[in-house]
Amino acid sequence: MELASLFASMTPYFNPEVKPKDDFMNLKIQEGLLALLDIDERFAPTLFDFNEPWKIDILEFMSENYMYEFTNGGNGSLYRAQPCHVQAGLQEDK
């Protein structure tokens, strides 16, 4: 209901010739956030997480989740399995 009334209140501004004031748009953003939280509070972590996206160690992820890389064996029909770190030629820095 809240989202429907929010969009209904903004219909005049769907016209590209009508420009809403910044204060009005900030209020509508707040209204939208409150409407989403009223629907389901589980939106909160998504809406209010301002941390940088986490990054994974791709080599560690690949080693833990993918044991073998299947590559063309040279004749176009046979495939052989090689460990990912061998296939990619990757070595750990010491």
N, C-alpha and C positions, 0 to 999 in steps of 0.2 A: 504494500500500500504506500509506504513512504517513498519508494523509488518511483512509482507511478505519479505521485503528486509532485515529486521533484522534477521529473521530465515535463509534466504538464505546466509547471511554472516557468519552464525554460523555452516553451514553444515559440514565443515571440522572437527569441534570439536565434532560432534556426534559420531565419531570414538573413542572408549574408550582408544585407544593407543595414541591419540593426546591430550596433556594437554595444554589448553590456559593459558597465563600469567594472574596473578591477575589484573594487570592494564587493560588488554583487557576486562576481565569479568566485571570489575567495569564500564567501558565505555558502555558495552552492556546493563548492568542494567539501566544505565541512559537513553540510547537510548530507551529501552523498556518502561520505565516510560513516557518519552516524547511522544512515539507513542500512548500509552494508553490515555494520556491526550489530544492528538490531535484528537483521535476518539470521546472522550466524556469527558468534563471537570468535570462531576459528579463523575469520579473516584478519584478525588483529596482527598475528605474526607476519603475515604477508604484506599488509598495508604499512606497518610501522617498523619494519626491519631496515635500518639505514646503514647497516654494516656493509663493507665491501663483500662482493661474492667470494665464497670460499674457493680456494683452488686446490686441486689434488696434485700429488706427485704422480705424474703420468707413468713413469717407469715402474714405480711401486705398484700402481693400480694394474698395469698390464701384466706384471710378473705374478701378481696374486690371482688374477682373473682369467688370464689367457696363457695356457701352457704351450700351445703350439700354433705356429703360423703355417698355413698350407700354401705352398708355392708350386708353380708349374715346374715339373721335373725336367723340362727342356725338350721333351718330345711332344708336348701338347696334349697328351692323354693321361699320363701318369702324374700323380702328385705325391710329394713326400712331406712329411711333417718335420719341422725344425723348431727347437725352442725359440721363442721370440727374441731373446737377447742375442742368440747366435745369428738369426736371420737379419736382424737390424744392425748387427755389428756393434752393439752397445757394450761398453765396459764401465764398471763403476770407477769413479775417481778415488784414488787413495791418498 
